[in-house]
Amino acid sequence: MQIPYLNILLRDMEERDIDDEIRWNTAETDWALWDAPWETLEDLKNFDPEKHRAEELEWLAKPKPDHRLSLELEANGVHIGSVSSYCLDENLDWKALKSEDDRKSQRWAVGIEICDSAYWSNGWGTCALTAYIRYHLSAGYTDLYTQTWSGNTRMIRLAEKLGFRECRRLPGVRQVRDGTYDALTFRLDRAAFARHRERLENGSLELCVPQTVADMSFRREMMEDPDTMAYNAGWAVSYPGYHPDTGCIDFPESAWEADFARLTRQGPGQFYAYLREKSTGTLIGEVSFHPGEGPWAELGVVLHAPYKGRGYGRAALELLARRAFEGQDLPALRNTFEPARAAALAIHKAVGFREVGRDTMDRFGKPQELLVLELTREEYWKRRKDRDN
Ligand SMILES: CC(C)(COP(=O)(O)OP(=O)(O)OC[C@H]1O[C@@H](n2cnc3c(N)ncnc32)[C@H](O)[C@@H]1OP(=O)(O)O)[C@@H](O)C(=O)NCCC(=O)NCCS
């Protein structure tokens, strides 16, 4: 299993990770000063690398549960640590999960260890734990907690930023490096988490209008990539360069100048921009709207295939809605697509769109039903005010 989210990757453990774990338990052990040090530092004293390797190899050979209770973290291709979860009882203490327990209805505590300290305080923990919580929530594991101690400022700040609220404090029960600290448990406020995600995901992307004809090269990269254009395959349309089998559209350099002029022409109900990752400057897709056949603009969002599934679709739609209603004061935005596109439907609904009609169009020689979704200016501003309050 691999879960890419913004600039982090959550993935299943692999054999090559065992050497990192051994290094983190023998040589690079700073993380253990913060992660439950009252027990972790004891564990380090008894750590046996070869026993650990044998246990991990045995664990790797076993089938994994559908819902993963631990995943490794990769930042820019570097293995930096892991996330994990465990169950809590009614007193919010650790409990063993029994095979007959209904997993989704349990109280789940999520935890994180970034063992490579070079990656602390740079936002990696925020991305990683957000991704792991999002994974739990989307699987129906909704009663979420996290636990730490009152001296772990980074973890407390991280928990609060994500929308966790303190729900249990046991004063003075943790002794760490000659100090006495409280044991803390936080419970996730899901509405606050949704607000956090919105800030994180929208804040990581920006719109950039192509500035020169040469900037059309990224548009060609997308239009000629079958994975990116699969959504566009099979429609009963005919225009030069359209390949109905893949959805790709030829976009030779000779066509760039006219397309650049058409796309970047400013006017009411008219907008086109690339989506750019702020942290890396990488172009990851395009958004647009153009006048519809009624008092609305028709929108389009296309993510370049390598950037799908990372939460960017929703961010792109939020940015486009802001542009339409705050930048241009349009009456409404509409989009039309097949009901089976579950991810597209979910992000439109998350941004406040609702179904206003159905349509049909031939696809691969058969009638294809389409949903028509709309967000009005009034709905946009109501949602914006509710969110800001
Ligand atoms: C705790 C941990 C997961 C946090 O991840 P991270 O990548 O360092 O955290 P982030 O950078 O995403 O966020 C940390 C926040 O704490 C803030 N912070 C860092 N040091 C701080 C300090 N001394 N005082 C106040 N705030 C501080 C950061 O500014 C940031 O908040 P911001 O985004 O509002 O600016 C990571 O540091 C880690 O794994 N540490 C070692 C193991 C551990 O403690 N695990 C948790 C066990 S409960």
The ligand as an ORCA input file, in Angstrom:
! r2SCAN-3c Opt
* xyz 0 1
  C       6.885     15.184     17.205
  C       7.132     15.121     15.713
  C       6.324     13.976     15.120
  C       6.644     16.427     15.085
  O       6.874     16.395     13.717
  P       7.609     17.652     13.030
  O       7.781     17.362     11.600
  O       8.826     17.949     13.831
  O       6.488     18.742     13.275
  P       6.007     19.925     12.343
  O       7.194     20.687     11.847
  O       5.061     19.412     11.338
  O       5.189     20.770     13.410
  C       5.779     21.060     14.658
  C       5.189     22.332     15.220
  O       5.789     22.572     16.490
  C       6.364     23.863     16.491
  N       7.532     23.818     17.344
  C       8.692     23.188     17.124
  N       9.512     23.393     18.164
  C       8.836     24.158     19.040
  C       9.144     24.712     20.302
  N      10.299     24.468     20.875
  N       8.201     25.455     20.914
  C       7.008     25.672     20.333
  N       6.653     25.165     19.136
  C       7.570     24.431     18.500
  C       6.710     24.127     15.053
  O       6.862     25.509     14.807
  C       5.493     23.544     14.351
  O       4.369     24.377     14.480
  P       3.929     25.409     13.295
  O       3.754     24.598     12.061
  O       2.695     26.030     13.794
  O       5.063     26.380     13.140
  C       8.639     14.931     15.359
  O       9.351     16.073     15.793
  C       9.218     13.677     15.989
  O       9.000     12.599     15.467
  N       9.940     13.794     17.117
  C      10.570     12.663     17.774
  C       9.615     11.542     18.213
  C       8.390     12.070     18.916
  O       8.462     12.956     19.756
  N       7.239     11.485     18.571
  C       5.980     11.823     19.194
  C       5.775     10.923     20.329
  S       4.318     11.290     21.226
*
